[in-house]
Amino acid sequence: MLGAKVDVLPFLQKVSEELGRINPSEVHALADAIFECYEHKRTVFICGNGGSGSNASHFCEDLGKGTLRREDFDNDQKKRLRVLSLTDNTPYILAWGNDEGFDRVFLEQLKNLAQPKDLLIAISGSGNSPNVLRAVEWANKQGLKTFGCTGFGGGKLRGLAQHNLHVDLDDMGIVESVHLTVFHWVVDNMYKRISL
């Protein structure tokens, strides 16, 4: 936790430095994968735990609403991006977690909803969250495209996902902040492609 060691300005400088180290081709690949789903009426699923789960919910909301112009809100003919955060169905998550184990909470939702060629965006700062890994393993076998968003060394997720957005840093808070900043650019890019 860098903020426990340094004052605010050095902390913000470190965040800025890490943003500058992001591989732009990974960000473009994420945007392209989402746009491909939009073009072919496929579904984007997003999952994560803790702060990454919050980022999954935030990214989902922004992709679903923030890619539309206000004048399209009441336009029933406007094609919309199909996107769902697997972190947000609390009763379903609690039922599977309580009855069968927390490692199944994302996997089982995908079994109900996913189709081949859909996209799973799996967010895990450590890259080692068992429920995220199980979902990605299943998605790979079922013909979904998988995209891992990781930090630290990337963990198992970096090798398991077909595509990656990696923040090479050992600070969970900054990793999550960088992920969210990148997601905001992706949303803006989707707005440009979908609604402008």
N, C-alpha and C positions, 0 to 999 in steps of 0.2 A: 504494500500500500504506500505508494510514493507520497501521497498527500500527508501521511503521518510523519514524513521525514523532511519535507521541504515546504517552503512558503508557497503562496498562491502563484506568483509569477513563474518560478521555475517549473511548477507543476503544469501550468498552461503551456509553457514553452515545450515541455516534453510531449504533451498531447499533440501540439502542432507539428513537432518533429515526427511523431509516429504517423500522423495523417499523411505527411509527405513521403513516407516510405511505402505506402500502399501501392501494390502493383495495379496500375490502371487497367491492364488487360483482364485481370480477374473481375474487376468491377464491371467492365463492359460485358464480359461473359455472363455475369449474373443478370444484367439488364436484358441481354439478348435472350437468355433462357426464359425469362418472364414474358417478354414480348412474343416469343414463339407460342407460349401457352395462350396468350390473348388471341393471336391470329387464328389458332386452330381450336378455340373454345375448350381448351384443356384447363385443368385446375392446378393452382399453385397452393401447396400445403406448406405451412411454416411451423417449426417446433423448437422448443428450448426450455430450459429450467431457470428459475431465479431471475436474475437480470436479463439473461438471454431469452427467457420466456416473456418477460416484459417487452423486450425488443421484438420478439415474434408477434405479439399482439399489436404493438405500435406499427410495425412494418405492414401487417395485414390491413389495419385500418387505413393507413395512408395509401396503400395500393388500391384498396377498394373504393375509397371516396376521393382521394387526392389526385387521381388520374382523370377526373371528370371536370368539365367546365360547368359552371352553375346552370347555364341554359340547358344542359343535358340531364339535369336531375329529373325532370318530368318527361323526358323523351324516351318512350318505351321502345323505340326502334334503335336506340344507341346501344351498340354492343359493349358489354362491360367485362372487365377482368374477373375471372372466377378465382377467388382467393379465400383461404380459410386458415386461421391459426388454430392448431391442435392444442394449444395451451388454454383455451377459453371455455371448453365444455366441462365445467367443474363437476357436475354430478356424474358424468360419464367417467372422468378421470378418477374421482373418488371411488366409484364402484369397482373399476378395474384394479386400482391401487390397493384397495382394501381386500378384495376377494381373491385376486390372482397375483398381485405384485406390481409395484410402481414401474418396473421395467417394461410393462406392457401398455402403458397409458397412451402412447402415440401410435404404436404398432396396431393396436386393435381398432383405432379410429380409421387408420388407413385401409384396413381390411374391409371396413364398411363402405368407404367412400372413394378410394383411389382407383384409377384406370391406368393401363399402360400409356406411356408418353406424358402423363402428368408430371409435375415437378415437385420435389420435396426439398425445401430449404431447411437444413438442420443447423441450428446455432448452438455451439457449445464452446465456451472459452477454453476449457481444458481439453476438449476433444475426446473426453472419456466418459461422458454421461451414458450409463447403460440403456436408458430408455430411448435416447437419441440414436445410439448405435443400433439397437434392435430395429428401429423404424427404418434406418438407412439400409441395413442388411436386407430386410424384406422388400423395400422399394427397389433396390437393385435387381433382385430376383424376379420381380414382377414387371420389369420393363419401364419403370419410372426413371426420369432423369433426377440425379441427386446432386445437391450443392451443399458443401460443408462450409460453415463460417466459424473459424477457430482462432485461438490465440495461443500463447505459451509455445510449446513445441508442435502443436497441432494434434497431439494424441492419436488415438486410433482412427478418429473421424477423418483426419486429413488423408489417410491412406485408403479409407473405405469409400468416401464420397467420390463420385466421378469427376467433379469440379470443385474448386476451392476458392475461398476468400480468406486469406490468412493474415493475421496481425502478429508479427513475430516479437512478442513482448510478454514478460512475466508479471503483469499487473492486471488483474481481472477488471477493475473499474475502467481503466483506460482502454482495454480491449473492447469492452462493451460500448464505451463511448465512441470509439472509432467505428465499430460495426454500425451503430445507429447513424453516425454522420454519413457513412457510405450509403446506407439504406435511403437516406433522404435524397442523395443525388440520384439514386436509381428511380425513386418515385418521380422526381422532376423529369427525368429522362422518359419515363413511361407516359407522363402527362404530355410531353412534347410529341411522342409517337402516336398516342391514342387520341388526343383531344385538340391539338393545334393544327 
